């Protein structure tokens, strides 16, 4: 006779999400959305915190599990591996009561039908409860490779931030992107309404909120968008009388910020449909969606006053919100430069192009802009609080300094 399930719904959902991410290469947000559909708000929040935190901190957690469990993590059964990782995260980062964490981790393995692994899971979890916090706290972070292990990043990310920011700032940035990100929405000026939240002194439409109001979102009254992302849209500076090209339009947060006659381009049909739906819901009648390759636009799309290139990137500025992005990140400066040049070709002489990426990596940021051969405008003079630390004509929001997502933003003039 099987035992009744005794684990909480939140932990069962988190367990399923962690397995899908690491065993099936699923994206964490998509896996969570489907797995958590039946949870109430409280359980949903706990499941999200455990699942996302475990995915983010997995490198550090695996180090501790292998050191104290004395068995390679890769050789464990997937349900055991996920249960130990989740348990370790709850002990170290959430500091939940050890007995409850141990018991629920064991039950997750039992519910998975792995009775033979129950004793092993129990023994390892008890060792983790006794010693894991001390082990993690004692890890050094004096050099990039050490910091990458302690804070759970790929070595190359730590090396990049060390090179661009120096050791002290790199460590602060690593810590900040292991914390919960800000929860900010953009009020839709096209549909004025009273919304719950705290206004922001730097961004006229930004609201800091305790949660995203699902009804207001469905009605198009707001759009979840970090302040760093909103800054990129504002930097375009488009006017009602102008024609504007958004070369990488989906999902539509920045496209629907823009004034004037906006052409929003999206290469992938599914994302283009999503973009159209979002434009309609937000009432952005000035935005026309075109499904096309930004590198091969129809010839009639030319003579724009302004353009926005919110290019695909390694996402190193939004790792707090995208838990698995650090393990998937791949810089592609060649594509970014090609998109920037393609946009510049479609702008009239004297027109401007904003290049923005949600990453903190000079290879994808100022190096791309420098290679484009366009004339930078002084955005730092307009937004001094977000001025790039080395290149004051550009903007760079940093999670550990500005408490928002990391964005590099440049506005360039076509001669």
N, C-alpha and C positions, 0 to 999 in steps of 0.2 A: 504494500500500500504506500503510495507516494505521500510525502509530507506536504502540508499546505504551504503556499508561498508566504514568506515572512519578511521579505525585503520591501522597502517602500517603493511606490510607483515611480518616484523621482529617480531612485538609484537604478531601477530596472531600465528605465529609458536611457539614462546616462551610459549604462553598461552596453546597451545595444548600439548607441551612437559611437562610442569609443571603438567597438569592434568593427563597425562599418567603415570608419575612417581608416583604421590601420590594416584591416584584413581585406577590404574591398575597394580601397582607395576612393571612398566616397567623400564629398565635400561636407565639412562639419555642419554648416548651416542648413544644407538641404537634408542631410540625414536627421538632424534634430527636428526640423520642421515636420517631417512625416512621423517620426517616432513620438513626438510630444503632443500630437494632435488632441488627445483626450485628457490631458492634465489640466488641473485648475491652476490659477495664477501662482500660488505659492509653490506647488510642486514643480511647475514649469521653470520657475526662477532657480530653484535648487538644482534641478536636473541640468539646466543650461550651465550653471556655475561649475558643477562637477565635471560635466563632459568637456566643456571648452577649456577649463583649467587643466584637466588631465592631458588634453591634446597639446596645449601650449607647453606644459612643463615636462613632457614625456622624457626628454633626454636626461634631465636631472633625476627624475623618478626611476628610470631604468638603471641608472648608475647605482642608486641606493638599493634597489631590489636585488641587483646582481651581487653587490658587496655583502649584503646581509643575508640574502637567500641562498647564496653560493650555488647558483645555477644560471646559465645564460638565459636571458629573457626570451630570446628568439626560439628556444627549444620548448617553451611552455605551450600548453594548449591555449588557443585564442581566448576562451572564456576566463581561464585562469590568469592569463597575462593582463586582460582588461580589468579584472577584479582587483588584482594587486596594484596596478597603476592607479586606479581610482581610489583605492584605500590609502595608498601612499600620499596622494594629493590631499585627501581630506585630513590626514594626520599632520602634514607639514604646512600646508597653505591655509586650510580652513580651521585647523586646530579643533576639530570636533572630538567629542569624548572617545577615547581609544577603544573602550569595550564595545560601544555601539558600532564603530567603524569595522573592527575585527569581525564581529558577529555578522554584519550585513555582507561583508566581503566573502565570508565563508558561505553564506546562504546563496549568494549569486552563483558560486561555483556548483553548489548542490542543485540549484534549480536548472542549471545547464546540463544536468545528468552526469556529472563527473564526480561521482561519489569517491572514486579512487584518489582524487586530487584534493579532497576536503582536508585531510590531515596535513598535507603539505602546505596548503593555503593558510590554514590556521597557524601553523608553526612560523611561517614567514611573516604573516601579519603581526604576530606577537613580537617578533624581533624588530619589525619596522616601528611598532608602537613604542618600543623601549629606546630605540637608538637612531631612528632616521632623522629626526630634527637636528640632533647634534651633528650627525654626519654631514648633512647639507650645510648647516651653519659654518662648519669648519672648512668647507671647500674654498680654496684661494681663488682670487680673480685679478691677480696682478698683471697678467698678460692676456691677449685676446683668447687664446685657446682655453685657458682656465676659466675666464669669464663666460665663454660660450657654454661650458659644462655647468657652471654654477647657476646660470640664469636660463639655461635651456634654449640655445640658439645654434644653428649651424656655425662652424668655425668661420666660414667666409663672411657671414654677416657681422660677427664681432670684429673681424679684421678690417672690414670696410668702415665701420663706425669708428674704430680706433684711428684709422688713417684720416678720416674726414673731420672728426670731432675731438680726438684725443681721448685718453683712457678714462678720465673722470667723467666727462660727459657721456661717453659710450656706456659706461656702467649705469649711469642715471637713466639713460634712454632704455637700456635693457630692462631695468626694474620697472620703469613706467609702463612699458608695453606688456608686462605680465600682470598689470592691474586692470580692473574693469574700466572700459572706456567711458567718456562722457556720454550722456544721453541727451541729445539736442535735436530739435526739429526746426524746420524752416516754415514759418507761417506763410501761407499762400496769399499774397497780396491781392490776387484776382478774386478771392472769395473771403472777404473779411469776416471774422467771427471771434467770439470770446473764447480763448483757449487757456487751459490751465498751464502754468509754467512761470519761470523767472526770466525776464528779459536780459539780454546781454549788452554790455556797454559798447562793444565794438561792432556788432552786427545788428542792423535794424530789424531783421525778420527772425532772428534766432531766439529760440525759447529753450531753456534748460528744464527738462520735465522729469518727473519720477517714473513715468512709463509712457509708451506711445499709445495714444487713444485710438483704438482700432476703428471706432465709428468715425472719428474725425479724419482718419487716414482714408477710409473708404469713400468718404464724401469729398475728398480732395481739398480739405481745409489745411492740411499740413503735409510735409514731406520729411522723413527722417534723414538728417544731413548734418554731419559734423561742421563745426565752425571753420575748420581748415578747408573742407570742401566748398562751403559757401563762399569763402574768400576767393577761391579760384573763379567762381562765377562772377563775383563782384568786380574782380580785376579786369574783366573784359571791357567793362565800361560802355556797353552798347547803348545807343539812343533809339528812340522810337522811329526816327527817320532813316535808320540805317539797315543795310542787309548784312546778315551775320551767318557764318558757316560754323556749325558744330560738327567736327569731323568724326568724333567718336561718341555718338550721342547717348547710347543706352547707359543706364536705365532711364535717364531723363532729369535727374536732379538739377544739373547745371543748365541744361537746355531750357528748362522751364523757368529759370531765373532771368534769362536774357530778354532784353527789349528789342524792338524792331522786327523785321521780317527774318525769321530764323529758319534755316535749312539744317535739320538734324540728320546726320548720316549714320547708319549702322550696317555693318557688313553681314551679320548673321541673321537670317530670316526670323528665327524665334525671338531673338533679342529685339529686332526691329518691331515685331508685333507687340512685345511688352512695352517698348518705348511709346508706340502709338496709343496703347491703352492708358499709360501714365499721363501722357500729354492731354488726352481727352478728359481724364478724371480731374486733372488740375486746371482744366479750362484754359489751357494755353493755346488759344486759337491762332496765335501768331507763329506757331511752330509747325512746320511741315516735315514729315518723316520720309526719308528716302532710304531704301535698302540698297546699298551699293558698297563697293570696296573703296575706302578712302584714298587708296593709291591709284585708282583708275576711275575717277569720277566722270560722269557725262560732261561733254565739252561745254554745254550751256551753263554749267555751274561755275561761274567766274565773275570777277568784278566785285567781290564782296568788300564791304568797308572794314569788317572785322572778322576774325576767325578764332575759334577755340579748339585747341588740340589737347584733350584730356587723355593722354596716350596710355595704352597698356604698359604695365611696369611690374617691377618685382614686389610692389605693395609693402615695402619695408616701413612705411609710415602708418599703416593701419593694422599692425599685427595684434593689437589688443582686441580689435573687433573681429578679426578673421583668424581664428585659432590655428588652423592648419596651414596658413599662408607661408609661415616661416619655413615649413618643410617642403613647400612646392616652389618657392620663389626662384625665378630665372630672369635676370636682367636681359633686355634685348635693345641695346642702344641703337643698333642699326635700323630696326623697325621704327623706333621713336624718331630718329633723324629723318627717315624717309617720309613719315607722316607730317612732320613739321615742315619739311620742304614742299610737300604736296599742298599743304594748306597755304603756304606763302605764295605759291604759284597762282592760287585762286583769289588772292586778295589784290585789290587795285593798288597802284603805286601810291605810297603814302598811307596805306591802310595798316592795320596792326594785327598781330597774331599773338594770342596768349597760349603759352605752352605750360601745361600743368601735369604733374605726376604725383601720385600718393606714395612717394618713396623718398628715402633719405640715403642717397648714393650719388656721389659726384659724377660717376660714370654715366648715369641716366639723367642727371640734372644739368649742372652748368657745362659739362663737357659736350652734351648734345646741343645746347644752345650756342656755344662757341663755334661748333662745327657748322652750324647752319648759315653763318655769315650775315645774319640780320642785325639791325641796330637796336640795342636794348633801350627801353624807356626806364626811367627811374621809379620803379614801383616802391622802392624803399622810402622815398620821400612822401608817398601817399599813405603808406602803412608802416610807419617807423617801428611800431611795436613788434612787427613780424619780419623785420629786415634780416636778410641772410647774413650770418656772422662773418663770412669772408668776402662775399660779393654783394655789397649794399644796394646795388641796383635791382636785385632779385628779392623774392620773399621765400622764407623757409619756416614753416610752423613745425615746432618740435614738441612731441608729447610730454617730455619731462619739463619743458619750460612753459609751454602755453596751455597744457592740459587739454589738448585736442589732437586730432589726427595729424600726421606729418605730411605736409604738402610742399613741394617746390613749385614756384610760380614765377614765370618770366613773361613780360609783355614786350614784343619785338616789333619794330617798324620796318616795313618794306620800303627800301629807298626808291 
